[in-house]
Structure formats: structure tokens, C-alpha cells
Amino acid sequence: MARTEPAWRKLVSNCLLVIPAYNEAANVASVIADVRTSLPGFDVLVIDDGSADETAANARRAGARVLLG
């Protein structure tokens, strides 16, 4: 039996996933990697709400756009 793709995969050309984060430097890169695997084609935006750690830098290195709040 052939596996069919979920319907949402056909609609991902203009999709944005927003990830709120606060002091998540240790986790944000793996979350972004999981999103990229699970939702290929989605853009990723991390909203960093004033983290005191390297959350924003790690998110950028993982390929996400970052908005500082």
C-alpha cells in the first residue's frame, strides 16, 4: 500500500511556525531541528522574551529567524 502525504504538506509554501522561548539556549536548536524534520518547508520564527542566556544566538545558528521581545 502506498503511503500518502498529509494534506497540509501541499500548503506549506507560506507557513510560519512561531516558537516562544525564554532561557531555552540548551533546547532551542533541537526544537528547531525537530520542526524542520516534521514540517519541511515551514519558516521558523523564535520569539525570545528577554532571555539572559544564548537562546537567540542558538536559534539563529539553527536557522530560525529571531524576534527579541
Backbone as numpy.savetxt, mean C-alpha at the origin, in Angstrom:
# Nx Ny Nz CAx CAy CAz Cx Cy Cz
-10.47 -27.68 -14.48 -11.30 -26.51 -14.48 -10.41 -25.27 -14.48
-10.68 -24.35 -15.38 -9.90 -23.12 -15.48 -10.26 -22.17 -14.34
-9.26 -21.53 -13.81 -9.47 -20.57 -12.74 -9.84 -19.22 -13.35
-10.89 -18.61 -12.86 -11.29 -17.31 -13.38 -10.80 -16.22 -12.44
-10.47 -15.09 -13.03 -10.01 -13.95 -12.25 -11.20 -13.25 -11.61
-11.01 -12.68 -10.42 -12.10 -11.91 -9.81 -12.46 -10.71 -10.68
-13.70 -10.31 -10.64 -14.19 -9.20 -11.47 -13.45 -7.90 -11.18
-13.04 -7.67 -9.92 -12.39 -6.41 -9.59 -11.07 -6.24 -10.31
-10.42 -7.32 -10.71 -9.13 -7.21 -11.39 -9.25 -6.48 -12.71
-10.41 -6.49 -13.31 -10.62 -5.79 -14.57 -10.81 -4.29 -14.35
-10.99 -3.88 -13.12 -11.30 -2.49 -12.81 -10.18 -1.76 -12.08
-8.99 -2.29 -12.05 -7.94 -1.74 -11.19 -7.12 -0.62 -11.81
-7.43 -0.19 -12.98 -6.57 0.80 -13.61 -6.54 2.13 -12.87
-7.59 2.47 -12.13 -7.65 3.74 -11.42 -8.00 3.54 -9.95
-7.43 2.55 -9.32 -7.74 2.26 -7.92 -6.60 2.68 -7.02
-6.97 3.20 -5.87 -6.01 3.64 -4.87 -6.35 3.00 -3.54
-5.36 2.40 -2.92 -5.54 1.83 -1.59 -4.86 2.77 -0.61
-5.60 3.22 0.39 -5.08 4.14 1.40 -4.79 3.36 2.67
-3.56 3.51 3.16 -3.14 2.82 4.38 -2.80 3.87 5.43
-3.59 3.97 6.50 -3.23 4.87 7.60 -2.13 4.22 8.43
-1.17 5.03 8.89 -0.06 4.46 9.66 0.43 5.45 10.71
0.77 4.92 11.85 1.39 5.70 12.93 2.42 4.82 13.61
3.68 5.22 13.49 4.80 4.47 14.07 4.78 2.99 13.65
4.70 2.77 12.36 4.65 1.42 11.80 5.88 1.11 10.95
7.02 1.70 11.27 8.24 1.50 10.48 8.59 0.03 10.33
8.36 -0.74 11.36 8.73 -2.16 11.33 7.81 -2.99 10.43
6.62 -2.48 10.14 5.63 -3.28 9.42 5.21 -2.75 8.06
5.39 -1.47 7.82 4.77 -0.85 6.65 5.28 -1.45 5.33
6.53 -1.77 5.22 7.05 -2.32 3.96 6.43 -3.68 3.64
6.25 -4.53 4.64 5.66 -5.84 4.38 4.17 -5.70 4.05
3.49 -4.74 4.66 2.09 -4.51 4.32 1.97 -4.06 2.87
2.83 -3.15 2.45 2.82 -2.67 1.06 3.14 -3.82 0.10
4.10 -4.64 0.44 4.43 -5.79 -0.41 3.24 -6.74 -0.53
2.54 -6.98 0.57 1.36 -7.84 0.54 0.26 -7.24 -0.33
0.08 -5.93 -0.24 -0.91 -5.25 -1.07 -0.55 -5.40 -2.55
0.70 -5.19 -2.88 1.14 -5.30 -4.27 0.92 -6.72 -4.81
1.09 -7.72 -3.96 0.86 -9.10 -4.37 -0.63 -9.38 -4.52
-1.41 -8.95 -3.56 -2.84 -9.24 -3.55 -3.64 -8.37 -4.52
-3.22 -7.15 -4.71 -3.96 -6.19 -5.53 -3.04 -5.55 -6.57
-2.52 -6.34 -7.48 -1.62 -5.77 -8.49 -2.34 -4.70 -9.30
-1.64 -3.64 -9.57 -2.23 -2.56 -10.34 -2.79 -1.44 -9.48
-2.99 -1.70 -8.20 -3.47 -0.65 -7.31 -2.32 0.31 -6.98
-2.62 1.59 -6.91 -1.68 2.54 -6.34 -1.83 2.47 -4.83
-0.73 2.76 -4.12 -0.76 2.70 -2.66 -0.36 4.06 -2.10
-1.20 4.56 -1.20 -0.94 5.82 -0.51 -0.92 5.54 0.98
0.19 5.89 1.63 0.30 5.75 3.08 0.10 7.13 3.69
-0.83 7.23 4.61 -1.05 8.46 5.36 -0.32 8.29 6.69
0.78 9.01 6.84 1.59 8.92 8.05 1.15 10.05 8.99
0.54 9.67 10.09 -0.05 10.62 11.02 0.95 11.08 12.08
2.07 11.63 11.63 3.03 12.19 12.57 3.92 11.19 13.26
4.24 10.10 12.62 5.08 9.07 13.23 6.43 9.63 13.66
6.92 9.12 14.78 8.23 9.52 15.29 9.34 8.60 14.77
8.97 7.56 14.06 9.95 6.61 13.54 10.11 6.78 12.03
10.58 5.79 11.35 10.88 5.86 9.91 9.74 5.34 9.04
8.51 5.44 9.52 7.37 4.94 8.76 7.31 5.52 7.36
7.38 6.83 7.23 7.27 7.48 5.92 8.41 7.06 4.99
9.62 7.05 5.47 10.77 6.67 4.65 10.66 5.22 4.20
10.26 4.34 5.09 10.12 2.92 4.73 9.00 2.72 3.72
7.93 3.46 3.87 6.82 3.36 2.91 7.27 3.83 1.53
8.00 4.92 1.48 8.52 5.40 0.18 9.46 4.38 -0.44
10.35 3.82 0.36 11.28 2.81 -0.16 10.54 1.58 -0.69
9.38 1.29 -0.11 8.59 0.15 -0.56 7.75 0.48 -1.79
7.80 1.73 -2.22 7.12 2.11 -3.46 5.77 2.79 -3.30
5.41 3.14 -2.08 4.14 3.82 -1.87 4.33 5.33 -1.96
3.25 6.00 -2.27 3.22 7.46 -2.11 2.92 7.71 -0.65
3.42 8.82 -0.12 3.24 9.10 1.30 2.71 10.51 1.47
1.71 10.65 2.32 1.18 11.94 2.70 1.40 12.08 4.21
2.08 13.14 4.60 2.34 13.36 6.02 1.19 14.15 6.62
0.69 13.65 7.75 -0.46 14.30 8.39 -0.10 14.93 9.69
